[in-house]
Amino acid sequence: MTEAKYIWMDGELVAWKDAKVHVLSHTLHYGNGAIEGTKAYKTHDGRCAIFKLKEHTKRLVNSSKMTLIDVPFTQDELNDAQVKLLQENELFEGAYIRPLVYLGYGVMGLYHKEAPVQVSISAWEWGAYLGEEGLKKGVRVKIVSMTRNTNTSGMGKAKAVANYLNSQMAKFEAIDAGYDEALLRDDQGYIAEASGACFFIVRDGIIITPPNDNSLESITQATVIDLAKDMGYTVLRRRLTREEVYIADEAFFTGTAVEVTPIREVDARIIGEGHRGPITEKLQSAYFDVVAGKNPKYTKYLTYIN
């Protein structure tokens, strides 16, 4: 990880190496916290802008509400803090931003409402999550044994800290087996999402992605669906079986970190021609145009920091 100068903590800029928490912080022991992943890009005119900042911050606050955490800052304050952090860290070439709402030191035991609520925001330079080569040639994916957190057993709709233990185990299983990324099914056997990204396939020119009843409501997924419709493609939101994935013409992931990453193989089955497909490539190019400020329709989603 490339260190920056400062991390924003509860309204103050703290030196990167001094941004610490107590070992008895409640979230560290019991896993109740909310995170976001937001990204800033250098735009075509040489400036830098955060993509869909307001949407990401709103989801952070909503996730906190779902897990009964009252965030002690307004959404506007959190938005301003992210802009200021990038400015003070001089991250004008782009950055990944990680807001975190967590329960600090003060009480122990499962009842959490008396624990102090704290907020931090970190930002650093971070390249392609699944590698630059993966963006061009596609990645290898394994459908793992882990089941996506079910709606009946936890706060699956919250982008909550605790939910990522499941994703972490899935990711390890996939990499340990020689793959790049994991794909999880829901408790009924339908494809849900990757360890930290949404999933799409293309069949006969139609783009299909699972509904959000078994996955996180994704900001990037929504953007890509809008772009696909702008281009005249039919987009279906429906359940997908494992067998359908194996015979897809194309497949790809979307997410803040993965952006639009093609999939060339799933469980030793070659997808399509075994490389980035034409529709995936068009959507990938369109997405990078959007975050670079080249598409006038989507500039309203850019928050410039300089």
C-alpha positions in Angstrom: 0.0 0.0 0.0 1.3 3.5 -0.9 1.1 5.7 2.2 -0.3 9.2 2.0 0.4 12.1 4.4 -2.8 12.2 6.3 -5.9 10.2 7.4 -9.1 12.0 8.4 -10.2 10.9 11.8 -13.3 12.4 13.5 -12.9 15.8 11.9 -9.1 16.1 12.1 -6.3 15.3 9.7 -3.9 12.9 11.4 -0.5 11.8 10.2 -0.8 8.4 8.4 1.4 6.6 11.0 -0.4 8.2 13.9 -3.9 7.0 12.8 -4.4 4.4 15.5 -7.3 2.8 17.5 -7.3 1.1 20.9 -7.0 -2.6 21.0 -10.3 -2.8 22.9 -12.2 -0.9 20.2 -15.7 -2.6 19.9 -15.6 -3.1 16.2 -12.3 -5.0 16.4 -14.0 -7.6 18.6 -17.5 -7.8 17.4 -17.4 -6.7 13.7 -20.0 -4.0 13.6 -18.9 -1.2 11.4 -19.6 0.1 7.9 -17.2 0.8 5.0 -17.2 2.4 1.6 -15.0 2.2 -1.4 -14.9 5.3 -3.5 -12.6 6.3 -6.3 -11.2 9.5 -7.8 -9.8 9.8 -11.3 -7.7 12.2 -13.2 -10.0 13.6 -15.8 -9.4 14.4 -19.5 -8.8 18.1 -18.8 -6.1 17.4 -16.2 -8.1 17.8 -13.1 -9.1 15.2 -10.6 -12.6 14.2 -9.6 -14.3 11.8 -7.3 -16.9 9.6 -9.0 -20.4 9.4 -7.5 -19.1 10.7 -4.1 -22.6 11.6 -2.8 -24.0 8.1 -3.7 -21.2 6.4 -1.9 -21.5 8.5 1.2 -25.2 8.0 1.3 -24.7 4.2 1.1 -22.2 4.5 4.0 -24.7 6.2 6.2 -27.5 3.8 5.2 -25.3 0.8 6.0 -24.6 2.3 9.4 -28.3 2.8 10.0 -29.0 -0.8 9.1 -26.6 -2.0 11.8 -27.8 0.5 14.4 -24.9 2.9 14.3 -25.7 6.7 14.4 -23.0 8.5 12.3 -21.9 11.7 14.1 -21.4 13.6 10.9 -23.7 14.7 8.2 -23.4 13.5 4.6 -22.2 16.9 3.5 -19.6 16.9 6.2 -18.3 13.5 5.1 -18.3 14.6 1.4 -16.3 17.7 2.3 -13.9 15.7 4.3 -13.1 13.4 1.4 -12.5 16.3 -0.9 -10.2 18.0 1.7 -8.3 14.8 2.4 -7.4 14.3 -1.3 -6.4 17.9 -1.6 -4.2 17.9 1.5 -2.6 14.6 0.4 -2.1 16.0 -3.1 -3.7 13.0 -4.7 -4.4 14.8 -8.0 -3.6 11.8 -10.1 -6.4 9.8 -8.7 -7.0 7.7 -5.5 -9.0 5.0 -3.8 -10.9 6.3 -0.8 -11.9 4.2 2.2 -14.4 5.7 4.6 -15.0 3.7 7.8 -17.6 4.0 10.5 -16.6 2.0 13.6 -17.3 1.6 17.3 -14.4 2.7 19.4 -13.1 2.0 22.9 -15.4 2.4 25.9 -17.6 -0.7 26.5 -17.3 -4.4 26.0 -20.0 -7.0 25.5 -22.4 -7.5 22.5 -24.7 -4.6 23.3 -23.1 -1.8 21.4 -25.3 1.3 21.7 -23.1 2.9 24.4 -19.9 2.4 22.4 -18.5 5.7 20.9 -19.1 6.0 17.2 -16.0 7.1 15.3 -15.3 7.8 11.6 -12.1 7.7 9.6 -11.4 8.3 5.9 -8.2 7.1 4.2 -7.1 7.6 0.7 -4.1 6.3 -1.3 -2.9 5.5 -4.8 -4.2 2.1 -5.9 -4.0 0.6 -9.3 -6.2 -2.0 -11.0 -7.6 -4.3 -8.3 -7.3 -7.5 -10.4 -4.3 -6.2 -12.3 -3.8 -4.2 -15.5 -3.5 -7.5 -17.5 -6.8 -8.6 -16.1 -8.5 -5.5 -17.4 -7.3 -6.3 -20.9 -7.2 -10.1 -21.1 -9.7 -11.1 -18.4 -9.4 -13.0 -15.2 -9.9 -16.7 -14.1 -12.8 -17.3 -11.7 -13.8 -20.1 -9.4 -17.3 -20.7 -8.1 -16.4 -21.4 -4.5 -18.0 -23.5 -1.7 -18.8 -20.4 0.4 -22.4 -19.2 0.2 -23.1 -15.5 0.0 -24.4 -14.1 3.3 -28.2 -14.8 3.3 -30.9 -12.2 4.0 -32.1 -14.4 6.9 -28.8 -14.7 8.8 -27.4 -11.2 8.8 -27.4 -7.7 7.4 -26.5 -8.7 3.9 -27.6 -5.4 2.4 -25.3 -3.4 4.6 -21.7 -2.8 3.4 -20.7 -3.9 6.8 -17.3 -4.9 8.1 -18.5 -8.3 9.4 -19.9 -9.3 6.0 -16.4 -9.4 4.5 -15.2 -12.4 6.5 -17.3 -14.5 4.2 -15.8 -12.7 1.2 -12.3 -13.1 2.6 -12.7 -16.9 2.9 -14.1 -17.1 -0.6 -11.3 -15.1 -2.1 -8.7 -17.3 -0.3 -10.4 -20.5 -1.6 -10.3 -19.2 -5.2 -6.6 -18.0 -5.1 -5.5 -21.1 -3.2 -7.0 -23.1 -6.1 -5.0 -21.1 -8.7 -7.7 -18.6 -9.7 -7.9 -14.8 -9.6 -11.3 -14.3 -8.0 -14.2 -16.0 -6.4 -17.8 -16.2 -7.4 -20.4 -17.0 -4.8 -23.9 -18.4 -5.0 -26.8 -17.6 -2.8 -28.5 -20.1 -0.4 -30.7 -21.4 -3.3 -27.8 -22.1 -5.6 -28.1 -19.0 -7.9 -25.2 -16.8 -8.7 -25.0 -13.9 -6.3 -21.8 -11.9 -6.7 -18.0 -12.0 -6.5 -16.0 -11.6 -3.2 -16.2 -7.8 -3.7 -17.9 -7.1 -7.1 -21.0 -7.6 -9.1 -21.3 -10.1 -11.9 -22.6 -9.9 -15.5 -22.9 -12.2 -18.4 -23.7 -11.7 -22.1 -25.7 -14.2 -24.1 -26.9 -13.6 -27.7 -26.3 -9.9 -27.3 -28.4 -9.6 -24.1 -26.7 -8.4 -20.9 -27.8 -10.3 -17.8 -27.0 -9.5 -14.1 -28.5 -10.9 -11.0 -31.1 -8.8 -9.0 -29.9 -7.2 -5.8 -32.1 -9.5 -3.7 -29.0 -11.6 -3.1 -26.2 -9.0 -3.5 -25.1 -5.6 -2.4 -26.8 -2.7 -4.1 -23.9 -1.7 -6.3 -23.2 1.9 -7.5 -20.9 0.8 -10.3 -23.4 -1.9 -11.4 -26.1 0.7 -11.8 -23.7 2.9 -13.8 -22.9 0.1 -16.2 -26.5 -0.8 -16.6 -27.3 2.8 -17.5 -24.4 2.8 -20.0 -25.5 -0.4 -21.6 -29.0 1.0 -22.1 -27.6 4.2 -23.5 -25.9 2.0 -26.2 -29.1 0.3 -27.0 -28.5 -3.1 -25.3 -31.2 -5.0 -23.5 -30.3 -5.5 -19.9 -32.1 -8.2 -17.8 -32.1 -8.5 -14.1 -32.7 -12.1 -13.3 -31.3 -15.1 -11.4 -28.4 -16.9 -13.1 -27.5 -20.6 -12.7 -24.0 -21.9 -12.7 -24.6 -23.8 -15.9 -25.7 -20.6 -17.7 -22.4 -18.9 -16.7 -20.4 -21.8 -18.3 -22.0 -21.2 -21.7 -22.0 -17.4 -21.6 -20.6 -15.5 -24.6 -19.0 -13.0 -22.3 -18.7 -12.4 -18.6 -17.4 -9.5 -16.5 -17.2 -8.0 -13.0 -18.1 -4.4 -12.0 -17.3 -2.5 -8.9 -15.4 0.6 -7.6 -12.2 -1.3 -7.3 -12.5 -3.8 -10.2 -14.1 -1.1 -12.4 -15.1 -3.3 -15.5 -13.0 -6.4 -15.5 -13.6 -9.1 -18.1 -13.7 -12.8 -17.2 -12.0 -15.3 -19.5 -12.6 -18.5 -17.6 -14.9 -20.0 -14.9 -14.2 -23.3 -13.3 -11.9 -24.4 -16.1 -14.6 -23.5 -18.7 -13.4 -21.0 -21.3 -15.9 -18.1 -21.6 -16.5 -17.1 -25.2 -13.3 -16.8 -27.0 -11.2 -16.8 -23.8 -10.5 -13.1 -23.8 -12.3 -9.7 -23.3 -15.5 -9.8 -25.4 -16.7 -7.0 -27.7 -19.6 -5.9 -25.6 -17.5 -6.0 -22.4 -14.8 -3.9 -24.2 -17.4 -1.3 -25.2 -18.8 -1.0 -21.7 -15.3 -0.9 -20.2 -14.3 1.9 -22.6 -17.6 3.8 -21.9 -17.1 3.5 -18.1 -13.5 4.9 -18.3 -14.8 7.8 -20.4 -17.4 8.5 -17.8 -15.0 8.7 -14.9 -12.6 10.7 -17.0 -15.3 13.3 -17.6 -15.6 12.6 -21.3 -19.3 11.9 -21.3 -21.4 15.1 -20.8 -24.4 13.0 -19.6 -22.5 11.8 -16.6 -20.4 14.8 -15.5 -23.0 15.5 -12.8 -21.6 12.6 -10.9 -18.1 14.0 -10.8 -16.9 16.0 -7.8 -13.8 17.9 -8.8 -11.1 18.4 -6.1 -9.0 20.9 -8.1 
